[in-house]
Amino acid sequence: MASLQLTAAPFPRRLTDQQLVDLLKGPFCVGPVRRLILDHLANFHQRKFIDQWDFVRYAEEKRLGLNFTTPLRS
């Protein structure tokens, strides 16, 4: 009987951290949408984020080089 082996590696990503941060900057990124993005970041970084500010602190501590200050282009 073949066994199913799960790996600890995160799932492949389609969006970069910066692209996900840019989504978080959007005015309509609230509630479940924000949680979905944070969960995606958590999956890749192997760490749960309470809210977007928790991720900002983490990213700055790890020096991920993400842009949190520039507003989105319209």
Secondary structure, 3 states (H helix, E strand, C coil): CCCCCCCCCCCCCCCCHHHHHHHHHCCCCCHHHHHHHHHHHHHHHCCCCCCHHHHHHHHHHCCCCCCCCCCCCC
